[in-house]
Amino acid sequence: MTGNRNKTRVLILGSGGRESALAQKISQSAHLDKLFVAPGNAGTLQWAENAELDPINFAQVKDFIIENDIDMLVVGPEDPLVRGIHDYFQADANFRDLAIIGPWKAGARLEGSKQFAKEFMQRAGIPTAAYASFDASQLDEAKAFLNKMQPPYVLKADGLAAGKGVLIEPDKAAAEAALEEMLVGHKFGNASDKVVIEQFLQGVELSVFVLIDGEHYMILPEAKDYKKVGEGDTGLNTGGMGSVSPVPFAGKDFMAKVEERIVKPTVAQLRKEHIPYSGFLFIGLMNVDGDPYVIEYNVRMGDPETESVMPRIDSDMVDLLWAVHDRRLDKMELKVKAEAAACVMLVSGGYPESYGKGYPIEGLGDTDKDTLLFHAGTKADTEGRVLSSGGRVLAVTTLAPTLAQALEKTYKEVEKIHFDKMYYRKDIGKDVCR
C-alpha cells in the first residue's frame, strides 16, 4: 500500500445497487488505476473487475489487498463496519497508508445499535423522537410503556436487520403482539434481543448524506427513498423501491436547519467522545412542519438513494475520498449537477417475502445510452446471460432538467426491460412532484 493519489487502486466491498453506483462514479475518476468490486454482480463488470471475496472474511480481504496492491478500500454495506473491518486493518502497521472509507467499530455503533444512537443524540442535543428500550426480561415493562405513547407505535430492532427491523403498529394490541414476536419469538434474530419503542413522528422522510474525515464534513446531495413495497406507501417494508434527488421540500432554509441542528452537533459529538469516524454518514430525517428530526443514523451510503445521489455528483470521487483519508475535506469543493435524478427499483415478484431467482433479464441493451442501470441482485451465467439473483434486481436511473422529466424518462426506460414476475412501483416521486 503506497497510498498513490494519482494512480489509485480501489477495492469496493459489496454486491448491491449501492456498490454498483459507487463503482460507476469511482470509475470516472482521473486518478483511478484499477477498480475491483467484491463480490460485485453482473452489472459491476461494466466498470470494474469482480473479485470472489466475502466482505466479512477480513483475512481474505487482507490477502487480496496485499496481492493487488490496493490503495483504497471503500466499504459499501454496514455489516463489515459494525464487525470492525476498519479496526482490523488499522491494527496492522503495514496498512497505515491504506485509505479506508468507512468508520471504525466505535463509530459504526451509530447503526449497529439503535439504543446507542438514541443515547448519542440525547447527549448531543439532536432533535429526535422520544423513546425507551427493552429486552426480553422487560416485556411487561415494555407493554406498560406503550400506555405512555400515542398510536401508531414504532418498534425498532436494536441491531442490524437488513433495513427491515422497523415495525409501525396501528393499535396497542398489535404493538403488544409485535413486541412478543420480536423479543420472545426472535422475529429479527439477535437484532431484536433489544427493542426500541419510539414516538411516531408525523411528517415526510428524507435522507441526508455526509462525508466526514474525523474533523470536517461535506454535505452531499439529499434524496428521498420509498421503503414500502406497494403503491401509495402500502404493504411491507423493503430495502427500498426507488429514490429521487433533489428533494423539492428540502430547500435552503430547511437544509440550513439540518446543518446547524443535526450535522454540526453530530460531528462535534463524535470528536467530543473521541469516536474516530471517516467515511459516509447517512442521516434518516423526518420533516415535521418544517423542522428536521433524526429517525436513524446509518454508517454508509443508503440503497437505493446512492443510485440517485452519485449520478448528480460532478466532483472526482477518488479525490474526495482521499481528502477523507487525509483529513482535508475542508479544502475540497463539491460540484453537483443541476439535473434531477430518478431511480426505480425492479424487484422479483413476491419480494420482500419469498421470490424466485435465476430469471433471464431481457432488454438491457435496448435502453438509451445515458440510462444508468445499477444492478442490485444479478449474476451472469456461463453463456453470458444476465440472470436475477435477489429480491431487488435492478435500479434504473436517469437524469433530466426537472424531477418530473427524470421520472417520466426513467419509467420509459423501465418499460424496455423484462424478467419473469418483474414488479416495480409506478408512483415513485409522484408525492413530491405535485
C-alpha positions in Angstrom: 0.0 0.0 0.0 1.7 3.1 -1.2 -1.3 5.5 -0.9 -0.8 6.5 -4.5 -3.1 9.6 -5.1 -2.6 9.7 -8.9 -2.7 6.0 -9.8 -5.2 4.7 -7.2 -6.2 1.1 -7.0 -9.6 0.8 -5.3 -11.5 -2.1 -3.8 -15.2 -1.7 -3.1 -16.8 -4.3 -0.8 -20.4 -5.3 -1.5 -22.7 -6.6 -4.2 -25.8 -4.4 -4.5 -27.1 -1.4 -6.3 -25.3 0.9 -3.9 -22.0 -0.6 -4.8 -22.8 -0.5 -8.5 -23.5 3.3 -8.2 -20.2 3.8 -6.2 -18.3 1.8 -8.9 -19.8 3.8 -11.7 -18.8 7.1 -10.1 -15.4 6.0 -9.0 -14.7 4.6 -12.5 -14.9 8.2 -13.8 -12.0 9.4 -11.7 -8.9 10.8 -13.4 -6.9 9.3 -10.6 -8.1 5.7 -10.9 -5.6 3.0 -11.9 -7.7 -0.1 -11.3 -11.1 -0.8 -9.7 -12.3 -4.1 -8.1 -15.7 -4.9 -6.6 -16.1 -7.8 -4.2 -18.1 -9.8 -4.7 -19.9 -7.5 -7.1 -22.6 -8.6 -9.6 -23.2 -8.9 -13.3 -23.6 -5.1 -13.6 -20.4 -4.0 -11.8 -18.5 -5.7 -14.6 -19.3 -2.6 -16.7 -16.9 -0.5 -14.7 -14.7 -2.9 -12.6 -13.3 -6.4 -12.2 -15.2 -8.5 -9.8 -13.4 -10.5 -7.0 -14.9 -13.5 -5.3 -14.5 -12.3 -1.7 -16.7 -12.4 1.4 -16.8 -8.9 2.8 -16.9 -10.2 6.4 -13.9 -12.5 5.9 -11.3 -9.9 6.8 -8.3 -12.2 6.4 -9.5 -13.0 2.8 -9.9 -9.3 2.1 -6.5 -8.6 3.6 -4.8 -11.1 1.3 -6.5 -9.6 -1.8 -5.4 -6.1 -0.8 -1.8 -7.2 -0.5 -1.8 -9.3 -3.7 -3.4 -6.5 -5.8 -1.6 -3.5 -4.2 -4.9 -1.8 -3.2 -4.6 1.8 -2.1 -8.2 2.5 -1.1 -10.9 0.3 0.5 -14.5 1.5 0.2 -16.8 -0.4 2.4 -20.3 -0.5 0.9 -22.5 -2.4 3.4 -22.9 -1.9 7.2 -22.1 -5.4 8.4 -18.2 -5.3 7.9 -18.1 -1.9 9.5 -20.1 -3.0 12.6 -17.9 -6.0 12.9 -14.8 -3.7 12.9 -13.1 -4.0 9.5 -11.6 -0.6 9.9 -10.0 -1.5 13.3 -8.8 -4.8 11.8 -6.7 -3.1 9.2 -5.6 -0.2 11.4 -4.2 -2.6 13.9 -1.6 -3.7 11.4 1.2 -1.2 10.7 1.5 -2.5 7.2 -1.9 -0.9 6.3 -1.4 2.6 7.8 -1.3 4.0 4.2 -4.5 2.2 3.2 -7.4 4.7 2.8 -10.4 3.0 4.5 -13.7 4.7 3.7 -16.0 3.7 6.5 -15.9 4.3 10.2 -14.2 2.4 13.0 -16.2 0.0 15.0 -16.9 2.6 17.7 -18.5 4.9 15.1 -20.3 2.1 13.4 -22.3 1.6 16.6 -24.4 4.5 15.4 -26.0 2.0 13.1 -25.2 -1.2 14.9 -27.3 -0.3 18.0 -30.5 1.9 17.8 -30.3 2.4 21.6 -26.7 3.7 21.4 -27.7 6.0 18.5 -30.6 7.4 20.5 -28.4 8.0 23.6 -25.8 9.6 21.4 -28.4 12.0 20.0 -29.6 12.9 23.5 -26.1 13.7 24.6 -25.6 15.9 21.6 -28.9 17.6 21.9 -30.0 16.5 18.5 -33.8 16.6 17.8 -35.3 13.1 17.7 -38.4 11.2 18.8 -38.9 10.2 22.5 -38.1 6.6 23.2 -37.3 3.8 25.6 -35.6 0.4 25.0 -36.3 -3.0 26.5 -35.0 -6.6 26.4 -37.0 -9.9 26.8 -36.8 -9.8 30.6 -38.6 -6.4 30.4 -41.6 -7.5 28.3 -44.1 -6.4 30.9 -42.4 -3.0 31.3 -42.3 -2.6 27.5 -46.0 -3.2 27.3 -46.7 -0.8 30.1 -44.6 1.8 28.3 -47.0 1.6 25.3 -49.6 3.2 27.6 -47.5 6.4 27.7 -47.4 6.6 23.9 -49.9 7.6 21.3 -50.7 5.3 18.4 -49.3 4.4 15.9 -46.5 2.7 17.7 -43.0 2.5 16.3 -40.9 -0.6 17.3 -37.3 -0.9 16.2 -35.0 -3.9 16.5 -31.9 -2.6 18.2 -29.4 -4.4 15.9 -28.9 -4.8 12.2 -31.9 -6.3 10.4 -31.1 -5.6 6.7 -33.3 -2.5 6.7 -36.4 -4.4 7.7 -36.3 -4.2 11.5 -38.8 -1.3 12.0 -42.5 -2.0 12.6 -45.2 0.6 12.8 -48.3 -0.8 14.5 -51.7 0.9 14.4 -53.0 0.0 17.8 -51.9 -1.2 21.3 -52.9 -4.9 20.8 -50.9 -5.1 17.5 -47.9 -3.4 19.2 -48.0 -5.8 22.1 -48.2 -8.8 19.8 -45.3 -7.4 17.7 -43.2 -6.9 20.9 -43.6 -10.5 21.8 -42.7 -11.6 18.3 -39.5 -9.5 18.4 -38.3 -10.0 22.0 -39.5 -13.6 22.7 -40.0 -15.0 19.2 -36.8 -13.5 17.8 -38.5 -12.2 14.7 -35.3 -10.5 13.6 -32.9 -12.9 15.2 -30.3 -11.4 17.6 -31.1 -8.0 16.2 -34.3 -7.9 18.2 -32.7 -9.0 21.5 -33.5 -5.4 22.4 -36.3 -3.3 21.0 -36.6 0.5 21.0 -40.1 1.8 21.3 -40.3 5.3 19.8 -42.7 8.2 19.4 -44.3 8.3 16.0 -43.3 11.4 14.1 -45.9 12.7 11.6 -44.1 14.2 8.5 -42.2 13.4 5.3 -39.0 11.5 5.3 -35.7 12.3 3.5 -32.1 11.1 3.6 -29.2 13.4 4.1 -25.7 12.1 3.3 -22.5 13.5 4.8 -18.8 12.8 4.2 -16.8 13.0 7.4 -13.0 13.0 7.7 -12.9 13.0 11.5 -12.7 16.8 11.8 -14.5 18.3 8.8 -17.7 17.4 6.9 -19.2 17.8 3.4 -23.0 17.5 2.9 -23.7 15.6 -0.3 -27.0 15.8 -2.3 -30.0 14.7 -0.4 -32.5 12.1 -1.5 -35.9 10.6 -0.7 -36.4 6.8 -0.9 -39.6 4.7 -0.9 -39.5 1.8 1.5 -43.0 0.2 1.2 -43.5 -2.5 -1.5 -46.9 -1.2 -2.5 -48.0 1.9 -4.3 -49.2 4.7 -2.0 -46.7 3.6 0.6 -48.6 0.4 1.5 -47.6 -3.1 2.3 -44.4 -4.5 3.8 -41.1 -2.6 4.3 -38.4 -3.4 1.7 -34.8 -2.4 1.3 -36.1 0.4 -1.0 -38.2 0.6 -4.1 -36.8 3.7 -5.6 -35.4 7.2 -4.9 -35.3 10.8 -6.1 -32.8 13.6 -5.8 -33.0 16.5 -5.1 -35.9 16.6 -2.7 -38.2 19.6 -3.5 -39.2 20.4 0.0 -35.6 20.4 1.3 -34.8 23.9 0.3 -32.0 26.2 1.5 -33.8 27.1 4.8 -34.6 23.5 5.7 -31.1 22.3 4.9 -29.6 25.1 6.9 -31.6 23.8 9.9 -30.3 20.3 9.1 -26.7 21.5 9.1 -27.0 23.6 12.3 -29.2 21.3 14.4 -28.0 17.9 13.2 -24.8 17.7 11.1 -22.6 20.1 13.1 -23.7 18.7 16.5 -23.2 15.1 15.3 -19.6 15.7 14.1 -18.8 17.7 17.2 -20.2 15.0 19.5 -18.1 12.3 17.7 -15.0 14.4 18.4 -16.0 15.1 22.0 -16.4 11.4 22.7 -13.2 10.6 20.8 -15.1 8.3 18.3 -12.9 8.1 15.2 -15.1 8.5 12.1 -14.0 8.6 8.4 -16.5 7.9 5.6 -20.1 8.3 4.8 -22.8 9.1 7.3 -26.5 8.6 6.3 -28.9 10.6 8.4 -32.5 9.5 8.1 -34.7 12.5 8.8 -38.4 13.4 9.2 -39.5 16.9 8.2 -42.1 17.7 10.8 -43.8 21.0 9.9 -40.5 22.4 8.5 -38.3 21.2 11.3 -35.9 18.2 10.9 -35.9 15.3 13.4 -33.5 12.3 13.2 -35.1 8.9 12.7 -31.8 7.0 12.4 -28.1 7.0 11.5 -26.6 4.7 9.0 -22.8 4.5 8.7 -22.7 4.0 4.9 -24.5 5.3 1.9 -28.2 4.3 1.5 -29.6 2.0 -1.0 -31.4 2.9 -3.3 -30.6 6.5 -2.5 -27.0 6.1 -3.7 -28.4 5.3 -7.2 -29.8 8.8 -7.4 -27.2 10.7 -5.4 -24.0 9.5 -7.1 -25.1 10.4 -10.6 -25.6 14.0 -9.5 -22.1 14.5 -8.1 -19.8 16.2 -10.6 -16.6 16.1 -8.4 -13.9 13.5 -8.8 -15.0 10.9 -6.2 -11.5 9.4 -5.7 -10.3 13.0 -5.0 -13.0 13.4 -2.3 -12.2 10.1 -0.7 -8.5 10.8 -0.5 -9.5 14.1 1.2 -11.4 12.0 3.8 -8.3 9.9 4.5 -6.1 13.0 4.7 -8.5 15.0 6.8 -8.6 17.8 4.4 -12.3 17.8 3.3 -12.4 21.5 4.3 -10.1 22.2 1.3 -12.4 20.5 -1.2 -15.3 21.9 -3.2 -18.3 19.7 -4.0 -19.6 20.1 -7.5 -23.3 19.0 -8.1 -25.1 18.7 -11.4 -28.2 20.9 -11.7 -30.2 18.0 -13.1 -32.5 15.8 -11.1 -32.2 12.1 -10.8 -35.0 9.5 -10.5 -34.4 5.8 -9.7 -36.9 3.0 -9.9 -36.1 -0.4 -8.5 -37.2 -3.6 -10.4 -37.8 -6.4 -8.0 -38.7 -10.1 -8.1 -42.4 -10.9 -7.6 -43.1 -11.9 -4.0 -40.3 -9.7 -2.6 -39.8 -8.9 0.3 -41.1 -12.3 1.2 -40.4 -15.5 -0.9 -39.5 -15.0 -4.5 -37.9 -16.8 -7.4 -34.3 -16.4 -8.8 -32.5 -17.3 -11.9 -34.8 -15.5 -14.4 -33.1 -14.1 -17.6 -33.3 -10.3 -17.8 -34.2 -9.1 -21.3 -33.9 -5.6 -22.8 -30.8 -4.3 -21.0 -29.2 -3.5 -24.4 -32.4 -1.6 -25.5 -32.1 1.3 -23.0 -30.8 4.7 -24.1 -27.1 5.1 -23.8 -27.4 7.7 -21.0 -29.6 5.5 -18.8 -27.8 4.1 -15.8 -28.5 0.5 -15.0 -27.3 -0.2 -11.4 -27.5 -4.0 -10.9 -28.6 -5.0 -7.4 -29.3 -8.7 -7.5 -27.9 -10.2 -10.7 -25.4 -12.7 -11.9 -24.0 -13.8 -15.2 -24.4 -17.4 -16.3 -21.8 -19.4 -18.3 -23.5 -18.3 -21.6 -23.1 -14.6 -20.7 -26.8 -14.1 -19.9 -27.7 -11.8 -17.0 -30.0 -13.6 -14.5 -31.9 -12.3 -11.5 -30.3 -13.5 -8.2 -32.0 -11.4 -5.5 -35.2 -9.7 -4.3 -34.1 -6.3 -5.6 -32.8 -6.9 -9.1 -32.1 -3.7 -11.0 -32.1 0.0 -10.3 -32.9 2.2 -13.3 -31.8 5.8 -13.1 -32.0 8.7 -15.4 -31.1 12.4 -15.2 -33.2 15.3 -16.6 -33.6 19.1 -16.1 -36.6 18.6 -13.7 -37.6 15.8 -11.4 -40.9 15.3 -13.3 -38.9 14.9 -16.5 -36.5 12.5 -14.9 -39.3 10.3 -13.6 -41.0 10.2 -17.0 -37.7 9.3 -18.6 -36.9 6.6 -16.1 -40.4 4.9 -16.4 -40.0 4.9 -20.2 -36.7 3.1 -19.8 -38.2 0.6 -17.3 -40.7 -0.5 -19.9 -37.9 -1.7 -22.1 -36.7 -4.3 -19.5 -38.4 -7.6 -18.6 -37.8 -10.7 -16.5 -40.3 -13.2 -15.2 -42.5 -11.9 -12.4 -40.9 -8.5 -12.5 -42.5 -5.9 -10.3 -42.0 -2.2 -9.6 -43.8 0.7 -8.1 -45.4 3.1 -10.6 -45.7 6.0 -8.2 -42.0 6.8 -7.2 -41.6 10.5 -6.7 -45.2 11.4 -7.5 -45.8 12.7 -4.0 -43.1 15.3 -4.2 -43.8 16.3 -7.8 -47.4 17.5 -7.2 
